[in-house]
Structures are given as structure tokens and as C-alpha cells.
Amino acid sequence: MAGNSFGRIFKITTWGESHGKALGVIIDGCPPMLDLSEDDIQVELDKRAPGNSEVASPRKETDKVEILSGVFEGKTTGAPISLLIRNIDVDSSKYEKIKDIFRPGHADYTYFVKYGIRDHRGGGRSSGRETVGRVAAGAVAKKILRLKGIKITGYTKQIGDITASVIDLNEIEKNDVRCPDKNTAHKMIEKIKEVRSDGDSIGGIVEVIASGVPPGLGEPVFDKLSADIAKALMSIGAIKGVEIGAGFKSALLLGSQNNDEMYIKACGERSESNGKIAFKTNNSGGILGGISNGDDIVVKIAVKPTASISKLQRSVDIHGKEREIRVEGRHDPCICPRIVPVAEAMMAIVITDHLLRNIISPHHPSLSPMGRGLG
């Protein structure tokens, strides 16, 4: 099975299945001398872990990470970093009676067509549980970015037709849906409970912002920063759309409205000629010509409703016979809250990869070289 790796300089390879013994990730290209502990990674994994709220899957996984390689005396060595997360609460019994039936909305049919075999236990490799490796790798990427003053923030902006009207970043981790609007969060939670009680699920929109990104990240034409971000986020199983900046709304604007006019932002008492180039608006989402412009990178992703629902649905089985199916087991009625740390991780991985591309390139003197480490 190809397609399990992502990145060029900062490269990750995830492995493992939903109901297997363990999952994990191998990170290649992490610079040496980065302070790194299991606690640094665990704090991010705890955000993604199931069983932590009334609107998430009740599956109880501690997602405790073990660093197997690449770290010595608390610092990265430059060697591949191998991270292991063991599965401890596996219950495959609910999948036995539907193992021959393709679940609607899942990758069961396409995996079977492509490989002629599939792990029916929770979807195996196609399960959302695969993202635990991404979040672990993202934690390492975030540590690198913090050294450069770059911060990644994600939150649930919309669930169904309920949209946050206030963006207060301090509220994100104070509610079960990771919504930056305290009052809207309550409405979102009630909506999720409502659809779950009806045996259904619901989707929404997650927004991710990268602040402090320097101008100059991204490669022309095919390796645009925007293209890599879109690929990274679309590689998450539940994502069906990506918008950068104004996104699809830009199709409704005139050029005079969509263009982000530029000006010189004065720096203290310094003259305007010594100021910083800034933008009056951010319809570009912080990326022009596929290269970062120094503004916030703002991305929205469309998250589909959870495919596993208990409503009776029509399908077919591996023998080509029409069947009816009701998916039982432990599933999230809305994936948005737990997608947030995954989306943050993928954004962090892309920006770290491009940051390292710039640092090792002689064509970008604006970023100081790392030398032999991260000092």
C-alpha cells in the first residue's frame, strides 16, 4: 500500500490500523538538538483522544505515546524519530456481523476494489484512528515552529447550520466542541445530541490559522504552499473541501474587492521607509502566488458527517447482493471537535517542511540557517 508518507524535508510515515495492536509514525528530517519529551507529544494527543466528552466516541484510549528512537538525553539526534501509540480498548465484535457488507460513506468498497482485501474491524487503515500518528508528528512540528514564533490555532467554526459569531481563542478548549464562541458552543452541543439520538450524525466547518509565518515560504508552480496545505488537509479522511482565505467567496467579488491592498506599516518612531509591508485585508489567506506573504494563513475545511450511523441504510455485500445495514459500535456523532488537532497537525507539518526547505536553500537569506542544530 503506497501513499503513507507525506513531506519532503520534514517527512512523516504513519502506520497501524484502528483495531490492530498499535499505531504510530516515523518522522524523518527533524533537525538535531530539539528538546523533545513524550510529554510534549502527549499534550497534543490528549486533544484528539476519544472518550473525553459527551459528544465524542466513548472508546477509551489513553493514546499514551512512546518514543522509540531519534531522541537521546532529551534532545533529537537528527535520526528518524519513531513514535508508538498502543491500542488498549479494542472491541471488534460489532463488526463481525457486517464484515461482508460495504458500509455507506466508508472506504470499504474502494479498498476492496483496489486491494482485494480489507480490514473490516473499524475500517482498518481507513479509520479516523490513523490520524493519531499525524497528531504525534504535528506535536514535533509545532515545537520547531515555536522556535520561529509561528503558532497554529484551530477551532470549530460551524456545525450544521450553526455558526460561531464571535472568535475568542481563549474559549476553544473550554467547551466540548472547541468552538471560540461560548454561546454558540452550547447550541452546537445540543444539535449534536439531537442528531445522535436520532441515530444520525452531522458535519461542519473547522478553521485553522497559522500566525507568525514569515514571507517567502512555498515553491512556485506545483509545490505551492497553498497546494501542499490543501493536499495535507484533504488527506484527512473526513475532509471534503478546503478554502484558503476568501475561498469560494472570491468568485463573487470584483478584482478591486478581492485584491489585498498593500501599505507600509510604521514601526514605532521609525520612518515609513523602514516600516513593514502589510495588507489592508486578507482575502488571499496569507498566500500569494503559492508563497506566504507574512500575513496570517487562514484555511477552512469542510468536515463531512460521520459515516458510521445506526440508521438503517441500503448497501451491497462482497458477493454482489443487495443488503441492509445498521452500523453499531462506538462512533463520534460529529467529527469536528476531534478533527481540530488533526488539522492543526497537518498545517504544522506543511509549514515546518517548507520552513526547512527555505533554511537549507541558498536562495532565502532572510531566514537564518540552523547550522548543526536548532540553536
C-alpha positions as CSV (number, residue, x, y, z in Angstrom):
1,M,0.0,0.0,0.0
2,A,1.6,3.3,-1.2
3,G,0.7,6.8,-0.1
4,N,1.5,6.5,3.6
5,S,4.2,9.2,3.7
6,F,4.0,13.0,3.4
7,G,6.5,15.8,3.2
8,R,9.9,16.4,1.5
9,I,12.4,17.5,4.2
10,F,10.3,17.0,7.3
11,K,8.8,13.7,6.2
12,I,6.3,11.6,8.1
13,T,5.1,8.0,7.6
14,T,2.1,6.8,9.6
15,W,1.3,3.1,10.2
16,G,-1.2,0.9,12.0
17,E,-4.9,0.1,12.0
18,S,-7.9,1.0,14.1
19,H,-8.2,-2.4,15.8
20,G,-4.6,-3.6,15.5
21,K,-2.1,-3.8,18.3
22,A,-0.8,-0.3,17.8
23,L,-0.4,2.8,15.6
24,G,2.4,5.2,15.1
25,V,4.5,7.4,13.0
26,I,8.1,7.7,11.8
27,I,9.4,11.3,11.4
28,D,12.4,11.7,9.1
29,G,14.2,15.0,8.7
30,C,13.7,16.5,12.2
31,P,16.8,18.7,12.9
32,P,19.0,17.7,15.9
33,M,19.2,19.4,19.2
34,L,15.5,20.0,19.6
35,D,14.3,19.5,23.2
36,L,11.7,16.8,23.0
37,S,9.9,14.6,25.5
38,E,6.9,12.3,25.5
39,D,5.0,15.0,27.5
40,D,5.5,17.4,24.6
41,I,3.7,15.0,22.3
42,Q,1.1,13.7,24.8
43,V,-0.4,17.2,25.3
44,E,-1.5,17.2,21.6
45,L,-2.6,13.5,21.6
46,D,-4.9,14.2,24.6
47,K,-6.8,16.7,22.5
48,R,-7.5,14.1,19.8
49,A,-8.2,11.1,22.2
50,P,-11.7,9.6,22.2
51,G,-13.9,9.2,25.3
52,N,-13.2,12.7,26.7
53,S,-16.6,14.3,26.1
54,E,-20.3,13.6,25.8
55,V,-20.2,14.3,22.1
56,A,-17.3,12.1,21.2
57,S,-16.8,8.3,20.7
58,P,-17.0,6.5,24.1
59,R,-14.0,4.4,23.1
60,K,-11.5,4.7,25.9
61,E,-8.0,5.1,24.5
62,T,-5.3,6.8,26.6
63,D,-3.2,7.3,23.4
64,K,-0.1,7.2,25.5
65,V,2.9,7.8,23.3
66,E,6.3,6.0,23.5
67,I,9.4,7.5,21.8
68,L,11.3,4.5,20.4
69,S,14.1,6.3,18.6
70,G,15.7,9.6,17.5
71,V,15.9,11.2,20.9
72,F,18.9,11.0,23.3
73,E,19.1,12.6,26.7
74,G,16.0,14.7,25.9
75,K,17.2,16.0,22.5
76,T,16.6,15.0,19.0
77,T,19.6,13.5,17.3
78,G,18.7,14.0,13.6
79,A,18.0,10.3,13.3
80,P,14.4,9.1,12.4
81,I,12.0,9.6,15.3
82,S,9.7,6.6,15.8
83,L,6.6,7.1,17.9
84,L,4.3,4.3,19.2
85,I,0.7,4.5,20.4
86,R,-0.8,1.2,21.6
87,N,-4.5,0.3,21.2
88,I,-5.9,-0.7,24.6
89,D,-9.7,-0.6,24.2
90,V,-10.4,-2.7,21.1
91,D,-13.8,-4.3,20.6
92,S,-14.3,-5.7,17.1
93,S,-17.4,-7.7,17.9
94,K,-19.8,-5.2,16.4
95,Y,-18.1,-5.5,13.0
96,E,-18.3,-9.3,12.7
97,K,-22.0,-9.5,11.5
98,I,-21.5,-6.8,8.9
99,K,-17.9,-7.7,7.8
100,D,-19.1,-8.7,4.3
101,I,-21.3,-5.6,3.8
102,F,-19.9,-2.4,2.4
103,R,-20.7,0.5,4.8
104,P,-22.2,3.5,3.0
105,G,-19.9,6.6,3.2
106,H,-16.8,4.5,4.1
107,A,-13.8,3.3,2.1
108,D,-14.9,-0.3,2.4
109,Y,-15.9,-0.7,-1.2
110,T,-13.0,1.2,-2.7
111,Y,-10.4,-0.5,-0.6
112,F,-11.8,-3.9,-1.6
113,V,-11.9,-3.0,-5.3
114,K,-8.3,-1.7,-5.2
115,Y,-6.6,-4.4,-2.9
116,G,-9.0,-7.4,-3.0
117,I,-8.7,-7.5,0.8
118,R,-9.7,-5.1,3.6
119,D,-9.6,-5.0,7.4
120,H,-13.3,-4.8,8.4
121,R,-12.5,-4.0,12.0
122,G,-13.4,-0.3,12.3
123,G,-12.2,0.3,8.8
124,G,-8.6,-0.7,9.5
125,R,-6.2,1.7,7.8
126,S,-9.0,3.9,6.5
127,S,-10.2,4.6,10.1
128,G,-10.0,8.1,11.6
129,R,-7.8,6.5,14.2
130,E,-5.0,6.6,11.7
131,T,-4.7,10.3,12.5
132,V,-3.2,9.7,15.9
133,G,0.2,9.4,14.1
134,R,-0.4,12.7,12.4
135,V,-1.1,14.5,15.6
136,A,2.0,13.0,17.3
137,A,4.2,14.2,14.4
138,G,2.4,17.5,14.4
139,A,3.4,18.0,18.0
140,V,7.1,17.8,17.0
141,A,6.5,20.2,14.1
142,K,4.8,22.6,16.5
143,K,7.9,22.6,18.7
144,I,10.0,23.6,15.7
145,L,7.6,26.3,14.7
146,R,7.5,27.8,18.1
147,L,11.3,28.5,17.9
148,K,10.4,30.7,14.9
149,G,7.5,32.4,16.6
150,I,4.9,30.6,14.5
151,K,1.6,29.4,16.1
152,I,-1.1,27.2,14.7
153,T,-4.6,27.6,16.1
154,G,-7.7,25.6,15.0
155,Y,-11.3,25.7,16.1
156,T,-14.8,24.6,15.1
157,K,-16.4,27.4,13.2
158,Q,-19.6,25.8,12.2
159,I,-21.7,22.6,12.9
160,G,-24.6,22.0,10.6
161,D,-26.1,25.5,10.1
162,I,-24.9,26.8,13.5
163,T,-22.0,29.2,13.0
164,A,-19.8,30.9,15.6
165,S,-20.4,34.7,15.5
166,V,-17.6,35.5,18.0
167,I,-14.0,34.4,17.7
168,D,-12.5,34.3,21.2
169,L,-9.5,32.0,21.1
170,N,-9.5,31.7,24.9
171,E,-12.8,29.8,24.7
172,I,-11.7,27.0,22.3
173,E,-10.5,24.5,25.0
174,K,-13.3,25.4,27.4
175,N,-16.1,23.5,25.7
176,D,-16.5,20.1,24.2
177,V,-16.8,21.2,20.5
178,R,-13.8,23.5,20.5
179,C,-15.8,26.5,19.4
180,P,-14.4,30.0,20.0
181,D,-17.9,31.3,20.7
182,K,-19.2,30.3,24.2
183,N,-22.9,30.8,23.5
184,T,-22.8,29.1,20.1
185,A,-20.9,26.2,21.6
186,H,-23.9,25.3,23.7
187,K,-26.2,25.3,20.7
188,M,-23.7,23.1,18.8
189,I,-23.6,20.6,21.6
190,E,-27.4,20.4,21.7
191,K,-27.6,19.9,18.0
192,I,-25.1,17.1,18.1
193,K,-27.1,15.4,20.9
194,E,-30.2,15.8,18.9
195,V,-28.9,14.1,15.7
196,R,-27.2,11.3,17.7
197,S,-30.5,10.5,19.5
198,D,-32.0,10.0,16.0
199,G,-29.2,7.6,15.1
200,D,-27.6,10.1,12.8
201,S,-24.5,12.3,12.5
202,I,-23.6,15.9,11.5
203,G,-20.7,17.7,9.8
204,G,-19.4,21.2,10.0
205,I,-16.5,23.6,9.2
206,V,-13.2,23.8,11.0
207,E,-10.9,26.8,10.6
208,V,-7.1,26.7,11.1
209,I,-4.9,29.8,11.4
210,A,-1.1,29.9,11.2
211,S,0.2,33.2,12.6
212,G,3.8,34.5,12.6
213,V,4.6,32.7,9.3
214,P,7.4,34.7,7.6
215,P,7.0,35.7,4.0
216,G,8.8,33.6,1.4
217,L,7.6,30.0,2.3
218,G,6.4,27.9,-0.7
219,E,7.7,26.9,-4.0
220,P,6.5,28.2,-7.4
221,V,4.1,26.2,-9.6
222,F,3.5,22.7,-8.4
223,D,4.9,22.9,-4.8
224,K,2.9,26.0,-3.8
225,L,2.4,26.4,-0.1
226,S,-1.3,26.6,-0.7
227,A,-1.2,23.4,-2.8
228,D,0.6,21.5,-0.1
229,I,-1.7,22.7,2.6
230,A,-4.7,21.7,0.6
231,K,-3.3,18.3,-0.1
232,A,-2.4,17.8,3.6
233,L,-5.8,18.7,4.8
234,M,-7.7,16.8,2.1
235,S,-5.7,13.7,3.1
236,I,-7.6,13.6,6.3
237,G,-10.4,11.1,5.8
238,A,-13.4,13.2,6.7
239,I,-12.4,16.3,4.8
240,K,-14.4,17.1,1.6
241,G,-13.3,20.7,0.8
242,V,-10.6,23.3,1.5
243,E,-10.8,27.1,1.3
244,I,-7.8,29.4,1.7
245,G,-8.6,33.0,2.5
246,A,-11.8,34.2,0.9
247,G,-12.0,30.8,-0.9
248,F,-15.1,30.3,-2.9
249,K,-16.5,33.7,-1.9
250,S,-13.7,35.2,-4.1
251,A,-15.7,34.1,-7.1
252,L,-18.4,36.6,-6.2
253,L,-16.0,39.5,-5.8
254,L,-14.6,42.1,-8.3
255,G,-10.9,42.3,-8.6
256,S,-11.0,45.6,-6.8
257,Q,-12.7,43.9,-3.9
258,N,-10.7,40.7,-3.8
259,N,-7.2,42.3,-4.1
260,D,-5.5,42.9,-0.7
261,E,-4.1,46.4,-1.0
262,M,-0.7,46.9,0.5
263,Y,0.8,49.7,2.6
264,I,3.8,50.4,4.8
265,K,3.1,49.8,8.5
266,A,5.2,52.2,10.5
267,C,7.4,50.6,13.2
268,G,7.4,52.8,16.3
269,E,9.3,56.0,15.7
270,R,11.0,54.8,12.6
271,S,10.2,56.4,9.2
272,E,7.8,54.8,6.8
273,S,10.6,53.8,4.6
274,N,11.9,51.5,7.4
275,G,8.4,50.1,8.1
276,K,6.9,46.7,7.3
277,I,4.8,45.8,4.3
278,A,1.3,45.0,5.4
279,F,-2.1,44.3,3.8
280,K,-5.4,46.1,4.4
281,T,-7.3,42.8,4.0
282,N,-6.5,39.1,3.9
283,N,-8.6,37.6,1.1
284,S,-5.5,35.8,-0.1
285,G,-5.4,33.9,3.2
286,G,-1.7,34.8,3.7
287,I,-0.5,33.2,0.4
288,L,0.2,34.9,-2.9
289,G,1.5,33.0,-5.9
290,G,1.7,30.0,-3.7
291,I,4.2,31.7,-1.4
292,S,3.5,33.1,2.1
293,N,3.2,36.9,2.3
294,G,3.7,37.3,6.1
295,D,0.0,37.6,6.9
296,D,-2.0,35.0,8.8
297,I,-2.6,31.8,6.8
298,V,-6.3,31.2,7.1
299,V,-7.8,27.9,6.0
300,K,-11.3,26.5,6.3
301,I,-12.1,22.8,5.8
302,A,-15.5,21.1,5.3
303,V,-15.9,18.1,7.5
304,K,-18.5,15.5,6.4
305,P,-20.9,13.9,8.8
306,T,-19.6,10.7,10.4
307,A,-20.2,7.8,8.0
308,S,-21.0,5.3,10.8
309,I,-24.6,5.8,11.8
310,S,-27.2,3.5,13.4
311,K,-29.9,4.4,10.9
312,L,-30.9,1.5,8.6
313,Q,-29.3,2.0,5.2
314,R,-29.2,0.1,1.9
315,S,-25.9,-1.3,0.6
316,V,-24.4,-4.4,-1.1
317,D,-22.0,-7.1,0.1
318,I,-18.8,-8.5,-1.3
319,H,-20.8,-11.2,-3.2
320,G,-22.8,-8.5,-5.1
321,K,-26.0,-9.0,-3.3
322,E,-28.2,-6.1,-2.1
323,R,-28.3,-5.8,1.7
324,E,-29.5,-3.6,4.5
325,I,-27.1,-2.4,7.2
326,R,-27.2,-0.7,10.6
327,V,-23.7,0.2,11.8
328,E,-23.3,-0.3,15.6
329,G,-20.4,0.4,17.8
330,R,-18.6,3.4,19.2
331,H,-18.6,6.4,16.9
332,D,-18.4,10.2,17.0
333,P,-21.8,11.8,16.1
334,C,-19.7,14.8,14.9
335,I,-16.1,14.6,14.0
336,C,-15.3,18.4,14.0
337,P,-14.0,18.7,17.6
338,R,-11.5,15.9,17.2
339,I,-10.6,17.0,13.7
340,V,-9.3,20.3,15.1
341,P,-6.0,18.9,16.5
342,V,-5.5,16.8,13.4
343,A,-5.9,19.8,11.1
344,E,-3.5,21.8,13.3
345,A,-1.0,19.0,13.0
346,M,-1.2,18.8,9.2
347,M,-0.8,22.6,8.9
348,A,2.2,22.5,11.2
349,I,3.8,19.7,9.3
350,V,3.4,21.5,5.9
351,I,4.8,24.8,7.3
352,T,7.7,23.0,9.1
353,D,8.5,21.2,5.8
354,H,8.6,24.4,3.8
355,L,10.5,26.3,6.6
356,L,13.2,23.6,6.5
357,R,13.3,23.8,2.7
358,N,14.0,27.6,3.0
359,I,16.6,27.2,5.7
360,I,18.7,24.8,3.7
361,S,18.3,26.8,0.5
362,P,20.9,29.4,-0.5
363,H,18.2,31.5,-2.2
364,H,16.5,32.5,1.0
365,P,18.9,34.6,3.2
366,S,16.0,36.1,5.1
367,L,15.9,33.0,7.3
368,S,18.9,32.3,9.5
369,P,20.5,28.8,8.9
370,M,20.1,26.2,11.6
371,G,23.7,25.2,11.3
372,R,24.2,21.9,13.1
373,G,21.0,22.1,15.2
374,L,18.1,24.3,16.2
375,G,20.0,26.8,18.3
